[in-house]
Amino acid sequence: MADLVQSPGVGGPAGAQPVAIGRLLYRESGLLGLSSDMREREASSAPQAALAIDYFVEHIQRELAAMVAALQGIDTLVFTGDIGENAATLRARVVQGAAWMGLALDAEANQRSGWCGRMKRR
């Protein structure tokens, strides 16, 4: 991706420099472009906050599906960092949306934080 930002001929806003385009793509877009802090998003009733969370959950589920396919299954799903420590509702949404692949939410473990799901072996 960095090559794309630095490549001659890459379009952007009139007069934009490659560094500015890179900052826009990698630092100011995606989830951050929609909203700032996940705790603020969850506490907010603003439509933009709900959109940001929906966007985030969808992208986690998409990447999770790709990783599970590449690994040909997983035994346990572990959330780390801020989501692993503080986001039980978000973890639940991710796991519930991945139920089609056999992921089941352990509601008690989810409320404690750390890990929240286990793949059922078929």
FENZI-V377593 format. One record per backbone hydrogen bond with DSSP energy under -1.0 kcal/mol. CO is the residue of the C=O (numbers start at 0). NH is the residue of the N-H. E is the energy in kcal/mol with one decimal. If there is no record, write none. Layout:
# FENZI-V377593
co,nh,e
CO,NH,E
CO,NH,E
This chain:
# FENZI-V377593
co,nh,e
0,4,-1.8
1,5,-1.6
2,6,-1.2
6,9,-1.3
12,15,-2.7
16,20,-2.4
17,21,-2.7
18,22,-2.4
19,23,-2.3
20,24,-2.7
21,25,-3.0
22,26,-2.4
22,27,-1.1
29,33,-1.0
30,34,-2.2
36,40,-2.4
37,41,-2.6
38,42,-1.6
39,43,-1.1
45,49,-1.6
46,50,-2.4
47,51,-2.3
48,52,-2.2
49,53,-2.7
50,54,-2.6
51,55,-2.4
52,56,-2.9
53,57,-2.6
54,58,-2.2
55,59,-2.3
56,60,-2.7
57,61,-2.2
58,62,-2.3
59,63,-2.8
60,64,-2.5
61,65,-1.9
62,66,-2.4
63,67,-2.9
64,68,-2.2
65,69,-2.4
66,70,-2.4
67,72,-2.7
74,118,-1.2
76,115,-1.2
79,83,-1.7
80,84,-1.9
81,85,-2.9
82,86,-1.5
83,113,-1.9
86,90,-2.7
87,91,-2.4
88,92,-2.1
89,93,-2.2
90,94,-2.5
91,95,-2.9
92,96,-2.0
95,98,-1.2
97,100,-1.8
97,102,-1.2
98,101,-2.4
101,119,-1.3
103,117,-1.3
105,109,-2.6
106,110,-1.7
107,111,-1.1
108,112,-1.7
113,78,-1.5
115,105,-2.3
116,76,-1.7
117,103,-1.3
